[in-house]
Amino acid sequence: MSRPLVGELRVFVSGTAKQAKVRKRLVLFLAVVLVLQLYFVRELIAAEVLFGLGFLVLAVIGGVLYLVGSIGERTFDLLEVGVRAAVPYMHRGYARTLEFSKKPFRHPRSESAQ
């Protein structure tokens, strides 16, 4: 059943292709379709390039933010080590300040204290 249908289609196409007007229109139609296909393909490629650049920019921004966060965490770790090393000295200085503040500025038997 499909063989006679294909044969009839071939006969119809060859008969219409022999007519000059139909042939010119068919060639014109195929040229328009080809040009439109090339145009759409070029537009799709351009859109894909733009999306790729956009994602590249987002990836670079994300990478920079990640690096800033990592550097910040590392800085806090280093600060913690420095603070732990400085705390005993700060505590000793604070204790000396308290001890010094409890002493009177003037000796109790000095002239200005009497």
Chimera marker file (.cmm) of the C-alpha trace (Angstrom):
<marker_set name="trace">
<marker id="1" x="0.000" y="0.000" z="0.000" r="1" g="1" b="0" radius="0.5"/>
<marker id="2" x="2.834" y="2.401" z="0.752" r="1" g="1" b="0" radius="0.5"/>
<marker id="3" x="4.664" y="1.617" z="-2.501" r="1" g="1" b="0" radius="0.5"/>
<marker id="4" x="1.892" y="2.889" z="-4.800" r="1" g="1" b="0" radius="0.5"/>
<marker id="5" x="1.519" y="5.979" z="-2.587" r="1" g="1" b="0" radius="0.5"/>
<marker id="6" x="5.238" y="6.761" z="-2.885" r="1" g="1" b="0" radius="0.5"/>
<marker id="7" x="5.060" y="6.197" z="-6.644" r="1" g="1" b="0" radius="0.5"/>
<marker id="8" x="2.069" y="8.526" z="-6.977" r="1" g="1" b="0" radius="0.5"/>
<marker id="9" x="3.860" y="11.146" z="-4.931" r="1" g="1" b="0" radius="0.5"/>
<marker id="10" x="6.910" y="10.924" z="-7.186" r="1" g="1" b="0" radius="0.5"/>
<marker id="11" x="4.775" y="11.304" z="-10.273" r="1" g="1" b="0" radius="0.5"/>
<marker id="12" x="2.981" y="14.320" z="-8.774" r="1" g="1" b="0" radius="0.5"/>
<marker id="13" x="6.238" y="16.007" z="-7.725" r="1" g="1" b="0" radius="0.5"/>
<marker id="14" x="7.920" y="15.392" z="-11.061" r="1" g="1" b="0" radius="0.5"/>
<marker id="15" x="4.848" y="16.674" z="-12.927" r="1" g="1" b="0" radius="0.5"/>
<marker id="16" x="4.639" y="19.876" z="-10.889" r="1" g="1" b="0" radius="0.5"/>
<marker id="17" x="8.399" y="20.400" z="-10.992" r="1" g="1" b="0" radius="0.5"/>
<marker id="18" x="8.257" y="20.439" z="-14.785" r="1" g="1" b="0" radius="0.5"/>
<marker id="19" x="6.048" y="23.477" z="-14.800" r="1" g="1" b="0" radius="0.5"/>
<marker id="20" x="8.182" y="26.649" z="-14.892" r="1" g="1" b="0" radius="0.5"/>
<marker id="21" x="6.139" y="28.768" z="-12.469" r="1" g="1" b="0" radius="0.5"/>
<marker id="22" x="5.903" y="26.028" z="-9.867" r="1" g="1" b="0" radius="0.5"/>
<marker id="23" x="9.590" y="25.295" z="-10.200" r="1" g="1" b="0" radius="0.5"/>
<marker id="24" x="10.568" y="28.949" z="-9.651" r="1" g="1" b="0" radius="0.5"/>
<marker id="25" x="8.254" y="29.230" z="-6.670" r="1" g="1" b="0" radius="0.5"/>
<marker id="26" x="9.547" y="25.986" z="-5.220" r="1" g="1" b="0" radius="0.5"/>
<marker id="27" x="13.165" y="27.119" z="-5.571" r="1" g="1" b="0" radius="0.5"/>
<marker id="28" x="12.263" y="30.510" z="-4.059" r="1" g="1" b="0" radius="0.5"/>
<marker id="29" x="10.442" y="28.820" z="-1.154" r="1" g="1" b="0" radius="0.5"/>
<marker id="30" x="13.395" y="26.503" z="-0.493" r="1" g="1" b="0" radius="0.5"/>
<marker id="31" x="15.826" y="29.439" z="-0.628" r="1" g="1" b="0" radius="0.5"/>
<marker id="32" x="13.700" y="31.392" z="1.883" r="1" g="1" b="0" radius="0.5"/>
<marker id="33" x="13.504" y="28.376" z="4.187" r="1" g="1" b="0" radius="0.5"/>
<marker id="34" x="17.279" y="27.892" z="3.926" r="1" g="1" b="0" radius="0.5"/>
<marker id="35" x="18.005" y="31.560" z="4.652" r="1" g="1" b="0" radius="0.5"/>
<marker id="36" x="15.605" y="31.571" z="7.608" r="1" g="1" b="0" radius="0.5"/>
<marker id="37" x="17.193" y="28.405" z="8.966" r="1" g="1" b="0" radius="0.5"/>
<marker id="38" x="20.643" y="29.974" z="8.714" r="1" g="1" b="0" radius="0.5"/>
<marker id="39" x="19.361" y="33.157" z="10.392" r="1" g="1" b="0" radius="0.5"/>
<marker id="40" x="17.749" y="31.249" z="13.263" r="1" g="1" b="0" radius="0.5"/>
<marker id="41" x="20.830" y="29.115" z="13.732" r="1" g="1" b="0" radius="0.5"/>
<marker id="42" x="22.996" y="32.232" z="13.902" r="1" g="1" b="0" radius="0.5"/>
<marker id="43" x="20.588" y="33.815" z="16.394" r="1" g="1" b="0" radius="0.5"/>
<marker id="44" x="20.592" y="30.690" z="18.538" r="1" g="1" b="0" radius="0.5"/>
<marker id="45" x="24.383" y="30.572" z="18.517" r="1" g="1" b="0" radius="0.5"/>
<marker id="46" x="24.529" y="34.258" z="19.491" r="1" g="1" b="0" radius="0.5"/>
<marker id="47" x="22.035" y="33.686" z="22.311" r="1" g="1" b="0" radius="0.5"/>
<marker id="48" x="24.023" y="30.696" z="23.547" r="1" g="1" b="0" radius="0.5"/>
<marker id="49" x="27.228" y="32.742" z="23.551" r="1" g="1" b="0" radius="0.5"/>
<marker id="50" x="25.506" y="35.512" z="25.526" r="1" g="1" b="0" radius="0.5"/>
<marker id="51" x="24.121" y="33.040" z="28.063" r="1" g="1" b="0" radius="0.5"/>
<marker id="52" x="27.563" y="31.458" z="28.334" r="1" g="1" b="0" radius="0.5"/>
<marker id="53" x="29.146" y="34.839" z="29.038" r="1" g="1" b="0" radius="0.5"/>
<marker id="54" x="26.463" y="35.585" z="31.615" r="1" g="1" b="0" radius="0.5"/>
<marker id="55" x="27.074" y="32.304" z="33.415" r="1" g="1" b="0" radius="0.5"/>
<marker id="56" x="30.822" y="32.927" z="33.238" r="1" g="1" b="0" radius="0.5"/>
<marker id="57" x="30.369" y="36.318" z="34.907" r="1" g="1" b="0" radius="0.5"/>
<marker id="58" x="28.193" y="34.744" z="37.615" r="1" g="1" b="0" radius="0.5"/>
<marker id="59" x="30.781" y="31.996" z="38.154" r="1" g="1" b="0" radius="0.5"/>
<marker id="60" x="33.585" y="34.555" z="38.502" r="1" g="1" b="0" radius="0.5"/>
<marker id="61" x="31.532" y="36.608" z="40.996" r="1" g="1" b="0" radius="0.5"/>
<marker id="62" x="30.728" y="33.453" z="42.958" r="1" g="1" b="0" radius="0.5"/>
<marker id="63" x="34.397" y="32.440" z="42.954" r="1" g="1" b="0" radius="0.5"/>
<marker id="64" x="35.496" y="35.850" z="44.187" r="1" g="1" b="0" radius="0.5"/>
<marker id="65" x="32.896" y="35.774" z="46.977" r="1" g="1" b="0" radius="0.5"/>
<marker id="66" x="34.018" y="32.274" z="47.933" r="1" g="1" b="0" radius="0.5"/>
<marker id="67" x="37.649" y="33.404" z="48.079" r="1" g="1" b="0" radius="0.5"/>
<marker id="68" x="36.759" y="36.439" z="50.202" r="1" g="1" b="0" radius="0.5"/>
<marker id="69" x="34.836" y="34.183" z="52.596" r="1" g="1" b="0" radius="0.5"/>
<marker id="70" x="37.687" y="31.691" z="52.794" r="1" g="1" b="0" radius="0.5"/>
<marker id="71" x="40.219" y="34.446" z="53.446" r="1" g="1" b="0" radius="0.5"/>
<marker id="72" x="37.936" y="35.875" z="56.135" r="1" g="1" b="0" radius="0.5"/>
<marker id="73" x="37.630" y="32.509" z="57.873" r="1" g="1" b="0" radius="0.5"/>
<marker id="74" x="41.387" y="32.032" z="57.753" r="1" g="1" b="0" radius="0.5"/>
<marker id="75" x="41.894" y="35.525" z="59.161" r="1" g="1" b="0" radius="0.5"/>
<marker id="76" x="39.561" y="34.768" z="62.075" r="1" g="1" b="0" radius="0.5"/>
<marker id="77" x="41.487" y="31.566" z="62.782" r="1" g="1" b="0" radius="0.5"/>
<marker id="78" x="44.776" y="33.465" z="62.829" r="1" g="1" b="0" radius="0.5"/>
<marker id="79" x="43.273" y="36.194" z="65.029" r="1" g="1" b="0" radius="0.5"/>
<marker id="80" x="42.051" y="33.576" z="67.466" r="1" g="1" b="0" radius="0.5"/>
<marker id="81" x="45.571" y="32.145" z="67.758" r="1" g="1" b="0" radius="0.5"/>
<marker id="82" x="46.964" y="35.647" z="68.313" r="1" g="1" b="0" radius="0.5"/>
<marker id="83" x="44.356" y="36.478" z="70.948" r="1" g="1" b="0" radius="0.5"/>
<marker id="84" x="45.001" y="33.222" z="72.780" r="1" g="1" b="0" radius="0.5"/>
<marker id="85" x="48.696" y="34.086" z="72.863" r="1" g="1" b="0" radius="0.5"/>
<marker id="86" x="48.038" y="37.645" z="74.071" r="1" g="1" b="0" radius="0.5"/>
<marker id="87" x="45.397" y="36.878" z="76.726" r="1" g="1" b="0" radius="0.5"/>
<marker id="88" x="47.855" y="35.899" z="79.508" r="1" g="1" b="0" radius="0.5"/>
<marker id="89" x="49.776" y="39.161" z="79.035" r="1" g="1" b="0" radius="0.5"/>
<marker id="90" x="46.562" y="41.159" z="78.982" r="1" g="1" b="0" radius="0.5"/>
<marker id="91" x="45.311" y="39.408" z="82.123" r="1" g="1" b="0" radius="0.5"/>
<marker id="92" x="48.591" y="40.111" z="83.907" r="1" g="1" b="0" radius="0.5"/>
<marker id="93" x="48.430" y="43.781" z="82.866" r="1" g="1" b="0" radius="0.5"/>
<marker id="94" x="44.817" y="44.052" z="84.021" r="1" g="1" b="0" radius="0.5"/>
<marker id="95" x="45.711" y="42.496" z="87.398" r="1" g="1" b="0" radius="0.5"/>
<marker id="96" x="48.589" y="44.988" z="87.813" r="1" g="1" b="0" radius="0.5"/>
<marker id="97" x="46.270" y="47.865" z="86.950" r="1" g="1" b="0" radius="0.5"/>
<marker id="98" x="43.777" y="46.746" z="89.608" r="1" g="1" b="0" radius="0.5"/>
<marker id="99" x="46.546" y="46.343" z="92.115" r="1" g="1" b="0" radius="0.5"/>
<marker id="100" x="47.926" y="49.794" z="91.285" r="1" g="1" b="0" radius="0.5"/>
<marker id="101" x="44.481" y="51.412" z="91.498" r="1" g="1" b="0" radius="0.5"/>
<marker id="102" x="43.974" y="50.101" z="95.035" r="1" g="1" b="0" radius="0.5"/>
<marker id="103" x="47.119" y="51.856" z="96.270" r="1" g="1" b="0" radius="0.5"/>
<marker id="104" x="46.655" y="55.455" z="97.363" r="1" g="1" b="0" radius="0.5"/>
<marker id="105" x="48.360" y="58.113" z="95.287" r="1" g="1" b="0" radius="0.5"/>
<marker id="106" x="49.686" y="59.907" z="98.346" r="1" g="1" b="0" radius="0.5"/>
<marker id="107" x="51.335" y="58.452" z="101.338" r="1" g="1" b="0" radius="0.5"/>
<marker id="108" x="49.026" y="58.712" z="104.388" r="1" g="1" b="0" radius="0.5"/>
<marker id="109" x="51.588" y="60.789" z="106.335" r="1" g="1" b="0" radius="0.5"/>
<marker id="110" x="52.387" y="63.260" z="103.579" r="1" g="1" b="0" radius="0.5"/>
<marker id="111" x="51.731" y="66.973" z="103.995" r="1" g="1" b="0" radius="0.5"/>
<marker id="112" x="48.968" y="67.190" z="101.356" r="1" g="1" b="0" radius="0.5"/>
<marker id="113" x="47.155" y="64.183" z="102.729" r="1" g="1" b="0" radius="0.5"/>
<marker id="114" x="46.868" y="65.755" z="106.214" r="1" g="1" b="0" radius="0.5"/>
<link id1="1" id2="2" r="1" g="1" b="0" radius="0.2"/>
<link id1="2" id2="3" r="1" g="1" b="0" radius="0.2"/>
<link id1="3" id2="4" r="1" g="1" b="0" radius="0.2"/>
<link id1="4" id2="5" r="1" g="1" b="0" radius="0.2"/>
<link id1="5" id2="6" r="1" g="1" b="0" radius="0.2"/>
<link id1="6" id2="7" r="1" g="1" b="0" radius="0.2"/>
<link id1="7" id2="8" r="1" g="1" b="0" radius="0.2"/>
<link id1="8" id2="9" r="1" g="1" b="0" radius="0.2"/>
<link id1="9" id2="10" r="1" g="1" b="0" radius="0.2"/>
<link id1="10" id2="11" r="1" g="1" b="0" radius="0.2"/>
<link id1="11" id2="12" r="1" g="1" b="0" radius="0.2"/>
<link id1="12" id2="13" r="1" g="1" b="0" radius="0.2"/>
<link id1="13" id2="14" r="1" g="1" b="0" radius="0.2"/>
<link id1="14" id2="15" r="1" g="1" b="0" radius="0.2"/>
<link id1="15" id2="16" r="1" g="1" b="0" radius="0.2"/>
<link id1="16" id2="17" r="1" g="1" b="0" radius="0.2"/>
<link id1="17" id2="18" r="1" g="1" b="0" radius="0.2"/>
<link id1="18" id2="19" r="1" g="1" b="0" radius="0.2"/>
<link id1="19" id2="20" r="1" g="1" b="0" radius="0.2"/>
<link id1="20" id2="21" r="1" g="1" b="0" radius="0.2"/>
<link id1="21" id2="22" r="1" g="1" b="0" radius="0.2"/>
<link id1="22" id2="23" r="1" g="1" b="0" radius="0.2"/>
<link id1="23" id2="24" r="1" g="1" b="0" radius="0.2"/>
<link id1="24" id2="25" r="1" g="1" b="0" radius="0.2"/>
<link id1="25" id2="26" r="1" g="1" b="0" radius="0.2"/>
<link id1="26" id2="27" r="1" g="1" b="0" radius="0.2"/>
<link id1="27" id2="28" r="1" g="1" b="0" radius="0.2"/>
<link id1="28" id2="29" r="1" g="1" b="0" radius="0.2"/>
<link id1="29" id2="30" r="1" g="1" b="0" radius="0.2"/>
<link id1="30" id2="31" r="1" g="1" b="0" radius="0.2"/>
<link id1="31" id2="32" r="1" g="1" b="0" radius="0.2"/>
<link id1="32" id2="33" r="1" g="1" b="0" radius="0.2"/>
<link id1="33" id2="34" r="1" g="1" b="0" radius="0.2"/>
<link id1="34" id2="35" r="1" g="1" b="0" radius="0.2"/>
<link id1="35" id2="36" r="1" g="1" b="0" radius="0.2"/>
<link id1="36" id2="37" r="1" g="1" b="0" radius="0.2"/>
<link id1="37" id2="38" r="1" g="1" b="0" radius="0.2"/>
<link id1="38" id2="39" r="1" g="1" b="0" radius="0.2"/>
<link id1="39" id2="40" r="1" g="1" b="0" radius="0.2"/>
<link id1="40" id2="41" r="1" g="1" b="0" radius="0.2"/>
<link id1="41" id2="42" r="1" g="1" b="0" radius="0.2"/>
<link id1="42" id2="43" r="1" g="1" b="0" radius="0.2"/>
<link id1="43" id2="44" r="1" g="1" b="0" radius="0.2"/>
<link id1="44" id2="45" r="1" g="1" b="0" radius="0.2"/>
<link id1="45" id2="46" r="1" g="1" b="0" radius="0.2"/>
<link id1="46" id2="47" r="1" g="1" b="0" radius="0.2"/>
<link id1="47" id2="48" r="1" g="1" b="0" radius="0.2"/>
<link id1="48" id2="49" r="1" g="1" b="0" radius="0.2"/>
<link id1="49" id2="50" r="1" g="1" b="0" radius="0.2"/>
<link id1="50" id2="51" r="1" g="1" b="0" radius="0.2"/>
<link id1="51" id2="52" r="1" g="1" b="0" radius="0.2"/>
<link id1="52" id2="53" r="1" g="1" b="0" radius="0.2"/>
<link id1="53" id2="54" r="1" g="1" b="0" radius="0.2"/>
<link id1="54" id2="55" r="1" g="1" b="0" radius="0.2"/>
<link id1="55" id2="56" r="1" g="1" b="0" radius="0.2"/>
<link id1="56" id2="57" r="1" g="1" b="0" radius="0.2"/>
<link id1="57" id2="58" r="1" g="1" b="0" radius="0.2"/>
<link id1="58" id2="59" r="1" g="1" b="0" radius="0.2"/>
<link id1="59" id2="60" r="1" g="1" b="0" radius="0.2"/>
<link id1="60" id2="61" r="1" g="1" b="0" radius="0.2"/>
<link id1="61" id2="62" r="1" g="1" b="0" radius="0.2"/>
<link id1="62" id2="63" r="1" g="1" b="0" radius="0.2"/>
<link id1="63" id2="64" r="1" g="1" b="0" radius="0.2"/>
<link id1="64" id2="65" r="1" g="1" b="0" radius="0.2"/>
<link id1="65" id2="66" r="1" g="1" b="0" radius="0.2"/>
<link id1="66" id2="67" r="1" g="1" b="0" radius="0.2"/>
<link id1="67" id2="68" r="1" g="1" b="0" radius="0.2"/>
<link id1="68" id2="69" r="1" g="1" b="0" radius="0.2"/>
<link id1="69" id2="70" r="1" g="1" b="0" radius="0.2"/>
<link id1="70" id2="71" r="1" g="1" b="0" radius="0.2"/>
<link id1="71" id2="72" r="1" g="1" b="0" radius="0.2"/>
<link id1="72" id2="73" r="1" g="1" b="0" radius="0.2"/>
<link id1="73" id2="74" r="1" g="1" b="0" radius="0.2"/>
<link id1="74" id2="75" r="1" g="1" b="0" radius="0.2"/>
<link id1="75" id2="76" r="1" g="1" b="0" radius="0.2"/>
<link id1="76" id2="77" r="1" g="1" b="0" radius="0.2"/>
<link id1="77" id2="78" r="1" g="1" b="0" radius="0.2"/>
<link id1="78" id2="79" r="1" g="1" b="0" radius="0.2"/>
<link id1="79" id2="80" r="1" g="1" b="0" radius="0.2"/>
<link id1="80" id2="81" r="1" g="1" b="0" radius="0.2"/>
<link id1="81" id2="82" r="1" g="1" b="0" radius="0.2"/>
<link id1="82" id2="83" r="1" g="1" b="0" radius="0.2"/>
<link id1="83" id2="84" r="1" g="1" b="0" radius="0.2"/>
<link id1="84" id2="85" r="1" g="1" b="0" radius="0.2"/>
<link id1="85" id2="86" r="1" g="1" b="0" radius="0.2"/>
<link id1="86" id2="87" r="1" g="1" b="0" radius="0.2"/>
<link id1="87" id2="88" r="1" g="1" b="0" radius="0.2"/>
<link id1="88" id2="89" r="1" g="1" b="0" radius="0.2"/>
<link id1="89" id2="90" r="1" g="1" b="0" radius="0.2"/>
<link id1="90" id2="91" r="1" g="1" b="0" radius="0.2"/>
<link id1="91" id2="92" r="1" g="1" b="0" radius="0.2"/>
<link id1="92" id2="93" r="1" g="1" b="0" radius="0.2"/>
<link id1="93" id2="94" r="1" g="1" b="0" radius="0.2"/>
<link id1="94" id2="95" r="1" g="1" b="0" radius="0.2"/>
<link id1="95" id2="96" r="1" g="1" b="0" radius="0.2"/>
<link id1="96" id2="97" r="1" g="1" b="0" radius="0.2"/>
<link id1="97" id2="98" r="1" g="1" b="0" radius="0.2"/>
<link id1="98" id2="99" r="1" g="1" b="0" radius="0.2"/>
<link id1="99" id2="100" r="1" g="1" b="0" radius="0.2"/>
<link id1="100" id2="101" r="1" g="1" b="0" radius="0.2"/>
<link id1="101" id2="102" r="1" g="1" b="0" radius="0.2"/>
<link id1="102" id2="103" r="1" g="1" b="0" radius="0.2"/>
<link id1="103" id2="104" r="1" g="1" b="0" radius="0.2"/>
<link id1="104" id2="105" r="1" g="1" b="0" radius="0.2"/>
<link id1="105" id2="106" r="1" g="1" b="0" radius="0.2"/>
<link id1="106" id2="107" r="1" g="1" b="0" radius="0.2"/>
<link id1="107" id2="108" r="1" g="1" b="0" radius="0.2"/>
<link id1="108" id2="109" r="1" g="1" b="0" radius="0.2"/>
<link id1="109" id2="110" r="1" g="1" b="0" radius="0.2"/>
<link id1="110" id2="111" r="1" g="1" b="0" radius="0.2"/>
<link id1="111" id2="112" r="1" g="1" b="0" radius="0.2"/>
<link id1="112" id2="113" r="1" g="1" b="0" radius="0.2"/>
<link id1="113" id2="114" r="1" g="1" b="0" radius="0.2"/>
</marker_set>
